Amino acid sequence: MEFSLLGWPEDGHRLRLDHEQFAYAGKFVMTSTGKAVAGDDGVVAAAAFDADRTDPDTLCVRYITVRRDRQGEGLGPRLLRFVRERAAEKGFERVSIGVNNPFSYQAAYRAGFCFSGAESGLAELDLVWPGDRSAARYQAGLDLFRERDLSADEESFLAAKAEADPPPVLDTWTERPTSAAE
């Protein structure tokens, strides 16, 4: 698996993704965001990001998408970790991402992020790096998801995480999680 930074927002890079294979595909065509990808047989995951509008020291990951046939392989957290590391190299002190489901929440935790305690957008929890990775903070975010109307898979996932500690951070961005549920 190769991870590549295609460019920063100022580079004006476009990425065309098949809308039938990738959620949010249209968001990657715009040139106002930086792009990073993961691939082995073409692009299998992509991220779009830019500087926070109110804090130039914070990079905001706007979208992460994984090709439908490759979901569950740990590509989301690996790509997010890759973007986080490139942001730190570029001088960003913080990285944030908004997630709207418990699976994305878990993936961001695997990449080293943690729940900030804030919500934004349409039912998104704000996760940040660096931050408080305590079990109490982790469970606080999961509790907010538990209050929502969820799918059976989401309810089962959350039940399995009751009283759990945060998942471990990937040791390297190339490491694959031991299971998709972690």
RAPE-V948481 format. One record per pair of residues at least 24 apart in sequence whose C-alpha atoms are under 10 Angstrom apart, sorted by the first residue. I is the first residue (numbers start at 1). J is the second residue. Records with the same first field share a line. If there is no record, write none. Layout:
I = J, J
//
This chain:
1 = 38, 39, 40, 41, 44, 75, 174
2 = 37, 38, 39, 40, 41, 42, 43, 79, 174
3 = 36, 37, 38, 39, 40, 43, 45, 46, 78, 79, 82, 83, 173, 174
4 = 35, 36, 37, 38, 39, 46, 79, 82, 83, 86
5 = 34, 35, 36, 37, 38, 46, 47, 82, 83, 86
6 = 34, 35, 36, 37, 46, 47
7 = 33, 34, 35, 36, 48, 49
8 = 32, 33, 34, 35, 36, 48, 49, 50, 51, 87, 90
9 = 33, 34, 35, 48, 49, 50, 51
10 = 34, 50
11 = 35
15 = 43, 46, 48
16 = 43
17 = 43, 44, 45, 46, 65, 67
18 = 67
19 = 67
20 = 67, 68
21 = 65, 66, 67, 68, 69, 70
22 = 46, 64, 65, 66, 67, 68, 69
23 = 63, 64, 65, 66, 67, 68
24 = 63, 64, 65, 66
25 = 63, 64, 65, 67
27 = 62, 63
28 = 62, 63, 64, 65
33 = 60, 61, 62, 63
34 = 61, 62, 83
35 = 61, 63, 64, 83
36 = 64, 79, 80, 82, 83, 86
37 = 64, 65, 66, 79, 80, 82, 83
38 = 66, 75, 76, 78, 79, 82
39 = 75
43 = 67
44 = 68, 69, 70, 71, 75, 76
45 = 70, 71, 75, 76, 78, 79, 80
46 = 75, 76, 79, 80
47 = 76, 79, 80, 82, 83
48 = 83
49 = 83, 87, 95, 96, 97
50 = 87, 95
51 = 87, 92, 95, 96
52 = 94, 95, 96
55 = 94
56 = 92, 93, 94
57 = 87, 88, 91, 92, 93, 94, 95
58 = 87, 88, 91, 92, 93, 94, 95, 96, 128, 129
59 = 83, 84, 87, 88, 90, 91, 92, 93, 94, 95, 96, 97, 128, 129
60 = 84, 87, 94, 95, 96, 97, 98, 128
61 = 95, 96, 97, 98
62 = 96, 97, 98, 99
63 = 97, 98, 99
64 = 97, 99, 104
71 = 180
72 = 103, 107, 177, 179, 180, 181
73 = 176, 177, 178, 179, 180, 181
74 = 107, 110, 174, 175, 176, 177, 178, 179, 180, 181, 182
75 = 107, 173, 174, 175, 176, 177, 180
76 = 104, 107, 108, 110, 111
77 = 104, 105, 106, 107, 108, 109, 110, 111, 112, 113, 169, 170, 173, 174, 175, 176, 177
78 = 107, 108, 110, 111, 170, 172, 173, 174, 175, 176, 177
79 = 108, 111, 173, 174
80 = 107, 108, 109, 110, 111, 112, 113, 173
81 = 107, 108, 109, 110, 111, 112, 113, 169, 170, 171, 172, 173, 174
82 = 111, 172, 173, 174
83 = 111, 173
84 = 111, 112, 113, 129, 130, 173
85 = 111, 173
93 = 129, 130
94 = 128, 129, 130, 131
95 = 127, 128, 129, 130
96 = 126, 127, 128, 129, 130
97 = 124, 125, 126, 127, 128, 129
98 = 122, 123, 124, 125, 126, 127, 128
99 = 123, 124, 125, 126, 127
100 = 124, 125, 126, 145
101 = 125, 142, 145, 148, 150, 154
102 = 141, 142, 143, 144, 145, 146, 150, 153, 154, 155, 157, 158
103 = 153, 154, 157, 158, 180, 181, 182
105 = 138, 141, 142, 145
106 = 138, 142, 161, 166, 167, 180, 181, 182
107 = 167, 169, 177, 180, 181, 182
108 = 167, 169
109 = 133, 138, 166, 167, 168, 169, 170, 182
110 = 166, 167, 168, 169, 170, 171, 173, 177, 182
111 = 167, 168, 169, 170, 171, 172, 173
112 = 166, 167, 168, 169, 170, 171
113 = 169
114 = 138, 141, 166
115 = 139, 140, 141, 142
116 = 140, 141
117 = 141
119 = 144
123 = 148
133 = 165, 166, 167, 168
134 = 165, 166
135 = 163, 164, 165, 166, 167
136 = 163, 164, 165, 166
137 = 165, 166
138 = 163, 164, 165, 166, 167
139 = 163, 164, 165, 166
157 = 181, 182
//
